[in-house]
Amino acid sequence: MARFKRILLKLSGESLMGEKQYGIDEKRLGEYAQQIKEIHDLGVQIGIVIGGGNFWRGRSSETIDRNKADQIGMLATVMNCIYVSEIFRSVGMKTAILTPFECGSFTKLFSKDRANKYFEHGMVVFFAGGTGHPYFSTDTALVLRAVEMEADIILSGKSIDGVYDSDPAVNPDAKKYDEIDINEVINQRLGVIDLAAAVLCMENHMPMYVFGLNEENSIVNAMTGHFAGEIRLAYLYDNGSVSLVTGGSVNGSIIDAQHDLVFSEERYDSSAYSGPYAVLLKDVPVSGTV
Ligand code: UDP
């Protein structure tokens, strides 16, 4: 029996680009589709939020009005969702796209009841268009929808390989965190998720599992805890507390019963490690990366 019945998965816009500099890499989307189908086939209800950064971000323009720039960003997320939804359909999944504003017949207007109906019909539900308001991000939309839809957990897929104190693309001395809690994310204004989203997570006790999307099979791995390779760490939410899972490959799952997992207080030095990692952001003093 799946431990988590309903998850909200975020795919950053950037991650859709694959090897490209802009737009969408269909090969990458195909890989995501297969992985998400695998998770869906386990009986998990999956909501998807996608960013727009592969096309446009509100702050991309220094010229036009911010409200309009953000509207373009929100429309970019709708384009992404339509595209990804079609790729998902091509591998046999049923999908629906909901937006917080009317997009004619392209999407349906978001309501919790409507989304629940789609979930009950076995559809993967895309929450496109962000919150519908400027000055927000898709991270905030992600947490908002997760709270509204009473998701068990958020899985936030990133294109960078960990949680840093500053952007490693900009600052070569950026420090990579081995553990961090949501309050620290807020207090230090860390960019792993934006501040409004982090506060919403904290206030509503919504767990968020952050993982890197670039490794093979990373979405399934994030859900199942099965990482290929040598040392892996994952902090998992376990009956209200968080434990460190260790092992060559974790024989268990964040969606299945936790009894198979090997829990340990042991810590590994992960500073030299650059493979798949997992971080859980929660309002308890934990989380880990490798
Ligand atoms: N956006 C917005 N309100 C929202 C969500 C998104 O105005 O509720 C706009 C904003 O301009 C943002 C863009 O849409 O820059 C794309 O979203 P985001 O930057 O979160 O995408 P990501 O970085 O995850 O690809």
Boltz pocket constraint, residues with backbone or C-beta under 6 A from the ligand:
constraints:
  - pocket:
      binder: B
      contacts: [[A, 11], [A, 12], [A, 13], [A, 14], [A, 50], [A, 51], [A, 52], [A, 53], [A, 54], [A, 56], [A, 57], [A, 58], [A, 59], [A, 69], [A, 70], [A, 71], [A, 72], [A, 73], [A, 74], [A, 76], [A, 77], [A, 129], [A, 130], [A, 131], [A, 132], [A, 133], [A, 134], [A, 135], [A, 136], [A, 137], [A, 138], [A, 139], [A, 140], [A, 141]]
      max_distance: 6.0
